[in-house]
Amino acid sequence: MIRFENVTKRYPDGTVAVEGLSLEVAEGELVTLVGPSGCGKTTTMKMVNRLIEPTQGRILVAGEDIAGVEPVELRRRMGYVIQQTGLFPHRTVLDNTATVPHLLGWSKARRRERARELLDLVGLDPSVFGDRYPDQLSGGQRQRVGVARALAADPPVLLMDEPFGAVDPVVREHLQTEFLRLQSRLHKTVLFVTHDIEEAVRLGDRIAVYGEGRIEQFDRPAAVLGAPASPYVADFVGADRGLKRLSVTPIEPGDLEEPPTVHLSDRLDKAARRMAAAGARWAVVLDDADELHGWVSAGVVEAQEGTVADHARRMEAWLPLGSSLKQAFSTMLQHDAGWIAVLDGDRFVGVLTPSRLHAALRRSIDADAREVGRGEVELESIESS
């Protein structure tokens, strides 16, 4: 969808902002451009909508050389979101959102209908917020309007320049979550500029790590964190890159333990025999529909009479299969749990323990380094060495 061919931007004073850049962004892909201030990432993005003109090289969007497209027409084809939103203070939220459709000559009824649709999509009830003005909104709400406005004409390309950088960390995380939800539905081709490696890792399908005017590494987040291409990249992503990698490593079936399971209606003596046969001190409790209920300890079932339902404890520490290891670790800490249950839909598939979480992270790193699947990696342990 977007292709840079040996693109350079050199200013009259000799400063080179971007040098010899060749980069391709696939249709529907979200690519984050990350690096320190002055590295050329924003210049790269602004050359796509010709706010900055390249000195040499070509930029193609959907196969078309943008040098031959009138700049204003080009910009109306693309969504553009900046840190301070750039909303018009004298226009209502609804009118701000409808800005580009208005410029494109849409009828008033059509553009207002589209604006209402987009406000609802970004979580702002148009009946509540549509007639307000930007200064009546919080920072996070203004950013949502900025995203809605960028999407109003349904552009295939979205350019985002540190859009969540001006809000507090809690609001920022919520905006990131909401944007990922939107992207999963809309599948826009996105260039997203940020200086925050954690934001880049969380949002990007791929990350371009910038040095001075050039890309040092362009790869999937897990690969950038697990196998930095240079000392510069390793230093930029940080010594805690192993912890950052937790956020981009999903829970897979092979990561799980399969403890004994019992049902609420089972008698305790039956449950005790099942746990004894497995050499386990606890069991996962399922209801009659085989859905997760909780857990029960061997000590309880051995000393009591009745059914499992009389003594089972509810299990609140659970996640769906495919959640990140970071979410798993956070859930363990939140519930002070020694393990979490993992579900595939409503079906219980196993549990993740701290040791299994650590092993999953190690296998993920080794798998990327060897370019194989995680299931093909066998870990060495201190006991086996």
URSULTA-V103291 format. One record per residue. N is the residue number from 0. PHI is phi in whole degrees, 0 to 359 (none if undefined). NEAR is the number of other C-alpha atoms within 12 Angstrom. Layout:
# URSULTA-V103291
n;phi;near
N;PHI;NEAR
N;PHI;NEAR
This chain:
# URSULTA-V103291
n;phi;near
0;none;27
1;239;37
2;226;29
3;260;32
4;241;22
5;49;22
6;272;33
7;230;30
8;237;34
9;238;22
10;272;17
11;304;9
12;279;8
13;96;11
14;294;17
15;256;25
16;277;35
17;221;37
18;227;31
19;56;26
20;280;36
21;237;26
22;204;34
23;230;30
24;246;37
25;285;25
26;299;23
27;80;25
28;265;29
29;254;41
30;250;41
31;263;44
32;256;48
33;231;46
34;168;36
35;288;25
36;301;20
37;84;21
38;272;29
39;108;37
40;291;40
41;291;36
42;301;37
43;304;47
44;295;45
45;289;32
46;287;37
47;290;43
48;253;36
49;63;31
50;291;21
51;232;24
52;265;26
53;291;32
54;281;27
55;207;23
56;92;25
57;234;30
58;236;38
59;244;29
60;238;33
61;54;21
62;83;19
63;256;17
64;291;22
65;288;29
66;296;25
67;266;16
68;252;19
69;301;15
70;305;20
71;295;17
72;299;17
73;299;27
74;293;30
75;287;31
76;275;30
77;235;35
78;277;36
79;221;43
80;235;36
81;242;32
82;298;28
83;264;26
84;68;34
85;66;26
86;288;34
87;282;23
88;294;17
89;268;16
90;245;20
91;293;27
92;302;41
93;296;43
94;290;38
95;300;41
96;295;48
97;271;41
98;304;34
99;294;35
100;306;32
101;297;24
102;295;21
103;278;19
104;86;15
105;294;19
106;294;16
107;300;19
108;296;16
109;293;18
110;289;28
111;288;30
112;297;24
113;295;32
114;297;43
115;298;32
116;300;28
117;288;35
118;298;37
119;296;25
120;296;26
121;268;37
122;88;29
123;242;32
124;297;22
125;297;27
126;289;17
127;264;18
128;257;30
129;301;33
130;264;25
131;279;27
132;253;24
133;308;31
134;287;19
135;262;19
136;248;23
137;284;20
138;301;28
139;295;34
140;292;35
141;297;43
142;295;43
143;297;45
144;296;50
145;300;46
146;293;49
147;300;45
148;298;44
149;295;42
150;267;43
151;300;43
152;267;35
153;54;28
154;287;27
155;286;32
156;243;39
157;234;48
158;252;44
159;229;41
160;253;34
161;44;34
162;293;37
163;249;40
164;284;29
165;259;23
166;245;24
167;289;14
168;303;17
169;293;15
170;295;21
171;299;26
172;297;20
173;294;22
174;296;32
175;299;32
176;298;20
177;294;26
178;291;36
179;299;24
180;297;18
181;299;25
182;297;27
183;295;17
184;268;13
185;263;23
186;55;23
187;284;33
188;272;35
189;236;43
190;255;50
191;235;48
192;269;43
193;206;40
194;257;32
195;259;30
196;296;36
197;294;34
198;294;37
199;299;39
200;294;39
201;291;33
202;266;40
203;281;39
204;289;34
205;222;34
206;239;45
207;255;45
208;268;44
209;268;38
210;262;31
211;263;25
212;79;32
213;212;32
214;270;32
215;274;30
216;202;31
217;226;34
218;197;31
219;296;29
220;306;40
221;297;41
222;289;35
223;297;41
224;284;44
225;274;37
226;218;28
227;304;32
228;283;23
229;203;20
230;303;16
231;299;21
232;295;32
233;301;24
234;291;21
235;292;27
236;285;40
237;98;21
238;294;17
239;266;16
240;299;28
241;297;30
242;292;28
243;298;30
244;295;39
245;305;35
246;286;31
247;242;37
248;248;40
249;278;31
250;286;42
251;245;33
252;305;26
253;291;27
254;275;35
255;261;31
256;268;29
257;242;24
258;286;31
259;296;31
260;241;40
261;227;38
262;249;31
263;304;32
264;276;23
265;294;27
266;286;23
267;296;32
268;294;23
269;294;26
270;297;42
271;297;33
272;296;23
273;294;27
274;291;29
275;297;21
276;297;17
277;270;17
278;65;14
279;250;22
280;261;24
281;202;33
282;219;44
283;280;41
284;256;38
285;249;34
286;273;24
287;290;15
288;263;14
289;63;21
290;260;25
291;298;37
292;247;33
293;175;33
294;209;39
295;214;37
296;267;30
297;296;32
298;300;21
299;289;26
300;290;32
301;283;25
302;256;14
303;240;22
304;240;19
305;111;21
306;247;24
307;302;38
308;303;28
309;288;21
310;229;30
311;293;35
312;251;22
313;295;22
314;245;28
315;263;20
316;271;31
317;211;39
318;214;35
319;283;29
320;305;30
321;96;24
322;297;27
323;282;30
324;297;40
325;296;28
326;298;30
327;296;43
328;297;34
329;297;25
330;294;28
331;301;26
332;292;17
333;300;16
334;258;17
335;49;16
336;252;22
337;278;24
338;196;36
339;233;43
340;279;44
341;238;42
342;242;28
343;250;21
344;70;15
345;262;19
346;271;20
347;287;34
348;241;33
349;156;34
350;233;41
351;249;42
352;254;30
353;303;26
354;293;19
355;290;28
356;298;35
357;297;27
358;295;31
359;297;39
360;295;38
361;298;30
362;295;34
363;298;38
364;295;34
365;296;26
366;297;25
367;294;28
368;297;21
369;263;17
370;57;18
371;228;15
372;285;18
373;299;27
374;293;20
375;269;16
376;266;23
377;251;20
378;270;22
379;269;12
380;240;11
381;299;6
382;293;6
383;268;7
384;270;6
